[in-house]
Amino acid sequence: MLIIAQNISYTLPSRQVLFQHIHFTLNKGDKAAIVGNNGTGKSTLLKILAGQLSATTGTISKSNTLYYVPQHFGQYNALTVAQALGVDHKMAALTAILSGDTSEHYFGILEDDWDIAERCEQALQQWELAHISLEQPFARLSGGEKTKLFLAGISIFQPAVILLDEPTNHLDAYTRRRLYEWVATTNSTLLVVSHDRQLLQLCEPIWELTPAGIHAYGGNYAFYEQQKAQEAVALQQRITHDEKALKEARKKQQQVMERKQREQSQAQKRSANGGIPKILLNGRKNQSANTMAKLKDVHMEKVSDLKSQLDQSSAAEQVSRLMKGHFEDAALHNGKILVKATGVNFAYPGATPMWPEPLNFVINSGSRLAITGSNGSGKSTLIKLIMGKLTPTKGELYTAPAHRLLLDQDYSLVDRHKTVLEQVSAFNEALMEDHQLKTALVRFLFDKDSWDKPCAALSGGETLRLALCCLTLQNKAPDMIILDEPANNLDLANIKMLTQIFSDYRGTLIVVSHDTDFLQEVRVNDFLLLS
């Protein structure tokens, strides 16, 4: 047992409990993965295990060495590559010793790591980073290079336990495949946080993190999905039962209120005939009112609880249905030329052309095209050309008049400076009244308390839902939608919702994604490879 976590909880500075009652054991050779909705604290839990955060309660027992590959790298941008990797002191000590300094201080730092320079060189070559110097600023590296650098650190330090937080987020398809191969063949003990289903398929067991704790599934991701499907069937049965109970509760509430009203009416009649003293009648009336209020509170609480369960279970299906209805309006006849590139290339001022060979391609209405290529191959540049945000420096790019929309991984069509209600108001092409906009927000699961919430405070899934809500407020569905790594910041539940939505989209779909499962699920049938 390399890690034992007992009763771990973590409370945010706002005093909100992020998670509690976390218990698990990571055994030697395990390749465990943590899944769960955005905001449940998966990355926070890894940081606690890595020693970068302290748990609010509980204990963690760790044996042997542990290595952490983070999801975000901003905290390292002021460092050199060697400092980010944590090899700067050993490299400095080795350099001093080889220069003739026999100080015991340097020998103590080196700790017999005489091959540290060779290990660094070999590790960088292994992940195709031989062009990177240990002395150069870490901030100059691309997102993919930063991830690969920390992956290279595994070979340098050869730790007993490796924590990987969303390791495929910034990797191109080729490097992802290399990572998959390494995970499949390594004897190392892994604990992975990821929404990459191909990576999760190589992990076992799967641990689902919720605010109440961890639920372990003793198989890989396919087994986890199977178990979740069975749970969904059971949940649907519970929903059917709860819907019936909800109707019964309302019916009973109405019966109780009607009976109490009859009793009060009869009591008032008897009082009028002098049959009951007024003081006794008033006492019974107050008692009846109190009893009715209590019964009403009980039934209303039950109704509210059941309604909450029903709403939570059907949220994704509700959004998918709304978008499917909206996308049925995308009705350009198939085969119309929307984009045609003839000898197209682009170069930023003072830079070399983006592509070794000029691009020639045609995108027809109804196409479902994936733009693929390694990091730095110009996928984002090509999207900007298609969207009309850049102009080719060579060749001709024809773009037909059409309603185009870009949905990228940052959901940049959502203005982070606006509130939720201000955001939908900005997309109100149909000139809906204020109460109609609020109704639209409720349909996309934004209740009254969230209308004045800043968009900057939304989670990835919430921002996606708000962006989708904005689309439905436009006069017509887009003729062409471009998805640029839209699933990068989403949890598995929202990725599933996204695939359901865009698999039903009837317009022209262009997708940039390294996730082959996602491409298959949105029914991509053509590819444009950039080199």
C-alpha positions as CSV (number, residue, x, y, z in Angstrom):
1,M,0.0,0.0,0.0
2,L,1.7,3.2,-1.2
3,I,-1.0,5.7,-0.3
4,I,-3.7,5.4,2.5
5,A,-6.2,8.2,2.8
6,Q,-8.5,8.2,5.9
7,N,-11.5,10.5,6.4
8,I,-10.1,13.3,4.2
9,S,-12.1,16.5,3.9
10,Y,-11.4,19.9,2.4
11,T,-13.2,23.2,3.1
12,L,-12.8,26.1,0.8
13,P,-11.8,29.6,2.2
14,S,-15.5,30.5,1.7
15,R,-16.3,27.8,4.3
16,Q,-18.0,25.6,1.7
17,V,-17.2,21.9,2.2
18,L,-15.7,20.7,-1.1
19,F,-15.6,17.0,-0.2
20,Q,-15.6,14.9,3.0
21,H,-15.3,11.3,4.2
22,I,-12.7,10.4,1.6
23,H,-11.2,7.0,2.2
24,F,-9.1,5.0,-0.3
25,T,-6.0,2.8,-0.6
26,L,-3.6,2.9,-3.6
27,N,-1.7,-0.3,-3.9
28,K,1.5,-1.0,-5.7
29,G,0.9,-1.4,-9.5
30,D,-2.5,0.2,-9.4
31,K,-3.5,2.5,-12.3
32,A,-6.4,4.2,-10.6
33,A,-8.4,7.1,-12.0
34,I,-10.5,9.7,-10.3
35,V,-13.6,10.9,-12.2
36,G,-16.5,13.2,-11.2
37,N,-18.3,16.3,-12.1
38,N,-16.5,19.6,-12.5
39,G,-16.1,21.3,-9.1
40,T,-16.1,18.2,-7.0
41,G,-12.4,18.7,-6.1
42,K,-10.5,16.1,-8.2
43,S,-7.5,18.4,-8.8
44,T,-7.7,19.6,-5.2
45,L,-7.5,16.1,-3.9
46,L,-4.4,15.4,-6.1
47,K,-2.8,18.6,-4.7
48,I,-3.4,17.4,-1.2
49,L,-1.8,14.1,-2.0
50,A,1.2,15.9,-3.6
51,G,1.6,18.0,-0.5
52,Q,0.7,21.3,-2.2
53,L,-2.5,21.7,-0.1
54,S,-3.4,20.6,3.4
55,A,-6.6,18.6,4.1
56,T,-9.0,20.2,6.5
57,T,-9.4,16.8,8.3
58,G,-8.1,13.3,8.0
59,T,-4.7,11.6,7.5
60,I,-2.7,10.5,4.6
61,S,0.0,7.9,4.8
62,K,2.5,7.8,1.9
63,S,5.5,5.5,1.4
64,N,8.3,6.0,-1.1
65,T,8.6,8.8,-3.6
66,L,5.7,10.6,-5.3
67,Y,5.7,12.7,-8.5
68,Y,3.0,15.2,-9.6
69,V,2.2,16.2,-13.1
70,P,-0.1,19.3,-12.7
71,Q,-2.9,20.4,-15.0
72,H,-2.0,24.1,-14.9
73,F,1.5,25.6,-15.1
74,G,1.1,29.3,-14.4
75,Q,2.9,29.0,-11.0
76,Y,6.1,27.9,-12.9
77,N,6.3,30.7,-15.5
78,A,8.8,32.7,-13.5
79,L,11.2,29.8,-13.3
80,T,13.7,28.1,-15.7
81,V,13.0,24.7,-17.1
82,A,15.4,23.2,-14.6
83,Q,13.7,24.9,-11.7
84,A,10.3,23.8,-12.8
85,L,11.5,20.2,-13.0
86,G,13.2,20.5,-9.7
87,V,16.7,19.6,-11.0
88,D,18.4,23.0,-10.8
89,H,20.2,22.4,-7.5
90,K,21.6,19.0,-8.5
91,M,22.6,20.4,-11.9
92,A,24.4,23.3,-10.3
93,A,26.1,21.0,-7.8
94,L,27.3,18.7,-10.6
95,T,28.6,21.6,-12.6
96,A,30.5,23.0,-9.6
97,I,32.1,19.6,-8.8
98,L,33.1,19.0,-12.4
99,S,34.7,22.4,-12.3
100,G,36.9,21.3,-9.5
101,D,35.0,22.5,-6.4
102,T,35.3,19.7,-3.8
103,S,33.0,21.4,-1.2
104,E,31.1,18.8,0.9
105,H,28.0,21.0,0.4
106,Y,27.8,20.2,-3.3
107,F,28.4,16.5,-2.8
108,G,25.5,16.5,-0.2
109,I,23.2,18.1,-2.8
110,L,24.1,15.8,-5.6
111,E,23.6,12.6,-3.4
112,D,25.4,10.4,-5.9
113,D,23.2,11.4,-8.8
114,W,26.2,11.5,-11.1
115,D,24.1,10.7,-14.1
116,I,21.5,13.5,-13.6
117,A,22.5,15.4,-16.7
118,E,22.4,12.2,-18.8
119,R,19.0,11.3,-17.4
120,C,17.6,14.8,-18.2
121,E,19.0,14.6,-21.7
122,Q,17.5,11.2,-22.4
123,A,14.1,12.1,-20.9
124,L,13.8,15.2,-23.0
125,Q,14.7,13.2,-26.1
126,Q,12.2,10.6,-25.2
127,W,9.4,13.2,-25.3
128,E,10.8,15.0,-28.3
129,L,12.0,18.0,-26.3
130,A,15.7,17.8,-27.3
131,H,15.5,21.4,-28.6
132,I,14.7,22.7,-25.1
133,S,17.5,23.9,-22.8
134,L,17.3,23.4,-19.0
135,E,18.4,27.1,-18.6
136,Q,15.7,28.6,-20.8
137,P,12.5,30.3,-19.3
138,F,9.7,27.8,-18.7
139,A,7.2,30.5,-19.8
140,R,8.5,30.2,-23.4
141,L,7.2,26.7,-23.7
142,S,3.8,25.9,-25.3
143,G,1.1,24.1,-23.3
144,G,1.9,20.8,-24.9
145,E,5.7,21.3,-24.3
146,K,5.0,22.0,-20.6
147,T,3.0,18.9,-20.2
148,K,5.7,16.8,-22.0
149,L,8.4,18.3,-19.8
150,F,6.6,17.1,-16.6
151,L,6.1,13.7,-18.2
152,A,9.8,13.6,-18.9
153,G,10.4,14.2,-15.2
154,I,9.0,10.7,-14.6
155,S,12.0,9.2,-16.3
156,I,14.3,11.5,-14.5
157,F,13.1,10.8,-10.9
158,Q,11.6,7.3,-11.4
159,P,9.1,7.7,-8.6
160,A,7.1,5.0,-6.9
161,V,3.8,6.9,-7.3
162,I,2.8,9.2,-10.2
163,L,-0.1,11.7,-9.9
164,L,-1.4,12.8,-13.3
165,D,-3.9,15.7,-13.5
166,E,-5.6,15.9,-16.9
167,P,-2.3,15.0,-18.7
168,T,-3.8,14.9,-22.2
169,N,-5.4,18.4,-22.2
170,H,-2.6,20.1,-24.2
171,L,-1.3,17.1,-26.1
172,D,-1.7,16.5,-29.9
173,A,-3.0,13.2,-31.2
174,Y,0.5,11.8,-31.7
175,T,1.7,12.6,-28.2
176,R,-1.5,11.3,-26.7
177,R,-0.9,7.9,-28.4
178,R,2.6,7.9,-26.9
179,L,1.2,8.6,-23.5
180,Y,-1.5,5.8,-23.9
181,E,1.3,3.4,-24.8
182,W,3.3,4.4,-21.8
183,V,0.4,4.0,-19.4
184,A,-0.5,0.6,-20.9
185,T,3.0,-0.8,-20.5
186,T,4.4,0.9,-17.4
187,N,4.8,-0.9,-14.1
188,S,4.6,2.4,-12.2
189,T,1.7,3.1,-9.8
190,L,-0.6,5.7,-11.2
191,L,-3.4,7.9,-9.9
192,V,-5.0,9.8,-12.8
193,V,-7.5,12.6,-13.0
194,S,-8.9,12.8,-16.5
195,H,-11.9,13.1,-18.8
196,D,-10.0,11.4,-21.7
197,R,-12.0,8.2,-22.2
198,Q,-9.2,6.4,-24.0
199,L,-6.8,7.1,-21.1
200,L,-9.5,6.1,-18.6
201,Q,-9.9,2.8,-20.5
202,L,-6.3,2.0,-19.5
203,C,-7.0,2.7,-15.8
204,E,-8.3,0.4,-13.1
205,P,-10.0,0.9,-10.7
206,I,-12.2,3.9,-11.4
207,W,-13.0,6.1,-8.4
208,E,-15.9,8.5,-8.6
209,L,-15.5,11.6,-6.4
210,T,-18.6,13.3,-5.0
211,P,-19.0,15.8,-2.2
212,A,-20.0,13.0,0.1
213,G,-17.0,10.7,-0.6
214,I,-15.5,8.3,-3.1
215,H,-17.3,5.4,-4.8
216,A,-15.0,2.7,-6.1
217,Y,-15.7,0.8,-9.3
218,G,-13.5,-2.2,-9.6
219,G,-12.8,-2.2,-13.3
220,N,-11.7,0.1,-16.2
221,Y,-13.8,2.8,-17.7
222,A,-15.9,0.4,-19.8
223,F,-16.9,-1.4,-16.6
224,Y,-17.6,1.9,-14.9
225,E,-19.8,3.0,-17.8
226,Q,-21.7,-0.3,-17.6
227,Q,-22.2,0.1,-13.9
228,K,-23.4,3.7,-14.3
229,A,-25.8,2.6,-17.0
230,Q,-27.3,0.1,-14.6
231,E,-27.5,2.8,-12.0
232,A,-29.2,5.0,-14.5
233,V,-31.9,2.4,-15.1
234,A,-32.4,2.1,-11.3
235,L,-32.6,5.9,-11.1
236,Q,-35.2,6.0,-13.8
237,Q,-37.2,3.5,-11.9
238,R,-36.8,5.7,-8.8
239,I,-37.8,8.8,-10.9
240,T,-41.0,7.0,-12.0
241,H,-41.7,6.1,-8.4
242,D,-41.0,9.6,-7.2
243,E,-43.2,11.1,-9.9
244,K,-46.1,9.0,-8.6
245,A,-45.2,9.9,-5.0
246,L,-45.1,13.5,-6.0
247,K,-48.6,13.3,-7.4
248,E,-49.8,11.4,-4.3
249,A,-48.3,14.0,-2.0
250,R,-50.0,16.9,-3.8
251,K,-53.3,15.0,-3.9
252,K,-53.0,14.2,-0.1
253,Q,-52.1,17.8,0.6
254,Q,-55.2,19.0,-1.3
255,Q,-57.4,16.5,0.6
256,V,-56.1,17.6,4.0
257,M,-56.7,21.2,3.2
258,E,-60.2,20.5,1.9
259,R,-61.1,18.4,5.0
260,K,-59.8,21.1,7.4
261,Q,-61.8,23.7,5.5
262,R,-65.0,21.6,5.9
263,E,-64.3,21.1,9.6
264,Q,-63.8,24.9,10.1
265,S,-67.0,25.6,8.2
266,Q,-69.0,23.1,10.3
267,A,-67.5,24.5,13.5
268,Q,-68.4,28.0,12.6
269,K,-72.0,26.9,11.9
270,R,-72.2,25.2,15.3
271,S,-70.8,28.3,17.0
272,A,-73.5,30.4,15.3
273,N,-76.2,28.1,16.8
274,G,-74.6,28.5,20.3
275,G,-73.4,24.9,20.5
276,I,-69.7,25.6,21.3
277,P,-68.3,28.3,23.5
278,K,-66.4,31.0,21.5
279,I,-63.2,30.6,23.5
280,L,-63.2,26.8,22.8
281,L,-64.0,27.4,19.1
282,N,-61.1,29.9,18.8
283,G,-58.8,27.4,20.4
284,R,-59.8,24.7,18.0
285,K,-59.5,27.1,15.1
286,N,-55.9,28.0,16.1
287,Q,-55.1,24.3,16.6
288,S,-56.6,23.4,13.3
289,A,-54.7,26.2,11.6
290,N,-51.4,25.1,13.2
291,T,-52.0,21.5,12.3
292,M,-52.8,22.4,8.7
293,A,-49.7,24.6,8.5
294,K,-47.5,21.8,9.8
295,L,-49.1,19.3,7.4
296,K,-48.6,21.7,4.5
297,D,-45.0,22.3,5.5
298,V,-44.4,18.5,5.6
299,H,-46.0,17.9,2.2
300,M,-44.4,20.9,0.6
301,E,-41.0,19.8,1.8
302,K,-41.6,16.3,0.4
303,V,-42.7,17.8,-2.9
304,S,-39.7,20.1,-3.0
305,D,-37.3,17.2,-2.3
306,L,-38.8,15.0,-4.9
307,K,-38.9,17.8,-7.5
308,S,-35.2,18.5,-6.8
309,Q,-34.3,14.9,-7.5
310,L,-36.3,14.9,-10.7
311,D,-34.7,18.1,-11.9
312,Q,-31.1,16.9,-11.2
313,S,-31.6,13.6,-12.9
314,S,-33.1,15.1,-16.1
315,A,-30.9,18.2,-16.5
316,A,-28.6,17.0,-19.3
317,E,-31.5,15.4,-21.2
318,Q,-33.5,18.7,-21.0
319,V,-30.7,20.8,-22.5
320,S,-30.1,18.2,-25.2
321,R,-33.8,18.3,-26.2
322,L,-33.8,22.1,-26.3
323,M,-30.8,22.2,-28.6
324,K,-32.1,19.5,-30.8
325,G,-35.2,21.5,-31.4
326,H,-33.2,24.6,-32.2
327,F,-30.8,22.9,-34.5
328,E,-33.6,21.5,-36.7
329,D,-33.7,25.0,-38.2
330,A,-30.3,24.6,-39.8
331,A,-31.5,23.7,-43.3
332,L,-29.0,24.7,-45.9
333,H,-29.3,22.2,-48.8
334,N,-26.4,19.7,-48.8
335,G,-23.6,20.2,-51.3
336,K,-23.5,24.0,-51.4
337,I,-19.9,25.3,-51.3
338,L,-19.4,27.2,-48.1
339,V,-15.6,27.4,-48.1
340,K,-13.1,26.8,-50.9
341,A,-9.4,27.2,-50.5
342,T,-7.1,27.5,-53.5
343,G,-3.4,27.6,-52.8
344,V,-4.0,29.2,-49.4
345,N,-1.2,30.0,-47.0
346,F,-0.7,32.5,-44.2
347,A,2.3,34.1,-42.5
348,Y,2.4,36.5,-39.6
349,P,4.6,39.6,-40.2
350,G,8.3,38.5,-40.3
351,A,7.5,34.8,-40.0
352,T,7.7,31.9,-42.4
353,P,4.5,30.6,-44.1
354,M,2.3,28.5,-41.7
355,W,2.1,25.4,-44.0
356,P,4.9,23.9,-46.1
357,E,2.5,23.3,-48.9
358,P,-0.4,25.7,-49.6
359,L,-3.9,24.4,-48.7
360,N,-6.5,23.3,-51.2
361,F,-9.9,22.1,-49.9
362,V,-13.6,22.5,-50.2
363,I,-16.2,22.5,-47.4
364,N,-19.7,21.8,-48.6
365,S,-22.9,22.4,-46.5
366,G,-23.8,19.3,-44.6
367,S,-20.1,18.3,-44.2
368,R,-18.8,16.9,-40.9
369,L,-15.1,17.7,-41.0
370,A,-12.3,17.2,-38.5
371,I,-9.2,19.4,-38.8
372,T,-6.3,17.5,-37.4
373,G,-2.6,17.9,-37.0
374,S,0.1,18.2,-34.4
375,N,0.5,21.1,-31.9
376,G,1.7,24.1,-33.9
377,S,0.4,22.9,-37.3
378,G,-1.9,25.9,-37.7
379,K,-5.3,24.6,-36.8
380,S,-6.3,27.7,-34.9
381,T,-5.0,29.9,-37.7
382,L,-7.1,28.0,-40.3
383,I,-10.2,28.5,-38.1
384,K,-9.5,32.2,-38.0
385,L,-9.2,32.3,-41.7
386,I,-12.5,30.4,-42.2
387,M,-14.2,32.8,-39.7
388,G,-12.9,35.8,-41.6
389,K,-10.8,37.0,-38.7
390,L,-7.6,36.7,-40.8
391,T,-6.9,37.1,-44.5
392,P,-4.7,34.7,-46.4
393,T,-1.3,36.1,-47.4
394,K,-1.2,33.7,-50.4
395,G,-3.9,32.1,-52.5
396,E,-7.7,32.6,-52.5
397,L,-10.2,31.7,-49.8
398,Y,-13.8,31.8,-50.8
399,T,-16.4,31.9,-48.0
400,A,-20.1,31.9,-49.0
401,P,-22.6,34.1,-47.0
402,A,-23.7,31.9,-44.1
403,H,-24.3,32.2,-40.4
404,R,-21.1,30.9,-38.7
405,L,-20.4,30.3,-35.1
406,L,-17.3,29.3,-33.2
407,L,-17.5,27.4,-29.9
408,D,-14.0,27.0,-28.5
409,Q,-12.6,25.5,-25.3
410,D,-12.9,28.8,-23.5
411,Y,-16.4,29.5,-24.8
412,S,-15.2,33.0,-25.7
413,L,-18.6,34.0,-27.0
414,V,-19.5,34.4,-23.3
415,D,-18.4,37.8,-22.1
416,R,-16.8,37.2,-18.6
417,H,-17.4,40.9,-17.7
418,K,-21.2,40.5,-18.0
419,T,-23.7,38.9,-15.6
420,V,-25.6,35.8,-16.7
421,L,-28.7,37.9,-17.6
422,E,-26.7,40.6,-19.4
423,Q,-25.0,37.8,-21.5
424,V,-28.3,36.4,-22.8
425,S,-29.6,39.9,-23.3
426,A,-26.7,40.6,-25.7
427,F,-27.8,37.6,-27.9
428,N,-31.5,38.5,-27.8
429,E,-32.0,38.8,-31.6
430,A,-35.6,37.8,-31.2
431,L,-36.3,40.8,-29.0
432,M,-37.8,38.8,-26.2
433,E,-39.1,40.5,-23.1
434,D,-37.2,40.3,-19.9
435,H,-39.5,37.6,-18.4
436,Q,-39.0,35.5,-21.5
437,L,-35.2,35.7,-21.3
438,K,-35.5,34.6,-17.6
439,T,-37.7,31.7,-18.7
440,A,-35.1,30.7,-21.2
441,L,-32.4,30.8,-18.5
442,V,-34.5,28.6,-16.2
443,R,-34.9,26.0,-19.1
444,F,-31.1,25.9,-19.2
445,L,-30.9,25.3,-15.5
446,F,-30.1,28.9,-14.4
447,D,-32.4,29.7,-11.5
448,K,-33.2,33.2,-10.1
449,D,-30.2,33.2,-7.8
450,S,-27.8,32.9,-10.7
451,W,-29.2,35.6,-13.0
452,D,-26.9,38.3,-11.5
453,K,-23.9,36.0,-11.1
454,P,-20.8,37.2,-13.0
455,C,-20.1,34.9,-16.0
456,A,-16.4,34.8,-14.8
457,A,-17.6,32.8,-11.8
458,L,-19.3,30.0,-13.8
459,S,-17.8,26.5,-14.0
460,G,-16.9,25.0,-17.4
461,G,-20.2,23.1,-17.6
462,E,-22.2,26.2,-16.6
463,T,-20.4,28.4,-19.2
464,L,-21.2,25.7,-21.9
465,R,-24.9,25.8,-20.9
466,L,-25.0,29.6,-21.0
467,A,-23.3,29.6,-24.5
468,L,-25.9,27.1,-25.7
469,C,-28.7,29.2,-24.3
470,C,-27.4,32.2,-26.2
471,L,-27.5,30.2,-29.4
472,T,-31.2,29.5,-29.0
473,L,-31.9,33.3,-28.7
474,Q,-30.7,34.0,-32.2
475,N,-33.2,34.2,-35.0
476,K,-31.9,31.1,-36.7
477,A,-29.6,28.2,-36.0
478,P,-26.0,28.6,-37.4
479,D,-25.4,27.2,-40.9
480,M,-21.9,26.3,-39.8
481,I,-20.6,25.5,-36.3
482,I,-16.9,25.2,-35.6
483,L,-15.9,23.4,-32.4
484,D,-12.3,24.1,-31.3
485,E,-11.4,21.6,-28.5
486,P,-14.8,22.3,-26.9
487,A,-14.5,19.3,-24.4
488,N,-11.1,20.2,-22.9
489,N,-12.5,21.8,-19.8
490,L,-15.6,19.6,-19.3
491,D,-16.3,16.7,-17.1
492,L,-17.6,13.4,-18.5
493,A,-21.3,14.2,-18.0
494,N,-21.0,17.5,-19.9
495,I,-18.9,15.8,-22.7
496,K,-21.7,13.3,-23.1
497,M,-24.3,16.1,-23.3
498,L,-22.1,17.9,-25.9
499,T,-21.8,14.8,-28.1
500,Q,-25.6,14.2,-27.9
501,I,-26.3,17.8,-29.0
502,F,-23.9,18.0,-31.9
503,S,-24.5,14.5,-33.2
504,D,-28.1,15.8,-33.9
505,Y,-26.9,19.1,-35.5
506,R,-28.1,19.2,-39.1
507,G,-25.8,22.0,-40.3
508,T,-22.2,22.0,-41.3
509,L,-19.9,20.9,-38.5
510,I,-16.1,21.5,-38.3
511,V,-14.3,20.0,-35.4
512,V,-10.8,20.5,-34.0
513,S,-10.2,17.8,-31.4
514,H,-7.6,15.2,-30.4
515,D,-10.3,13.1,-28.8
516,T,-11.1,10.3,-31.3
517,D,-14.1,9.2,-29.3
518,F,-15.6,12.7,-29.5
519,L,-15.0,12.8,-33.2
520,Q,-16.7,9.5,-33.7
521,E,-19.7,10.4,-31.5
522,V,-20.4,13.7,-33.4
523,R,-20.3,11.7,-36.6
524,V,-17.3,13.2,-38.3
525,N,-16.9,11.6,-41.7
526,D,-14.1,13.7,-43.4
527,F,-10.6,14.8,-42.3
528,L,-8.3,17.6,-43.2
529,L,-4.8,16.9,-42.0
530,L,-2.4,19.8,-41.4
531,S,1.3,19.1,-41.3
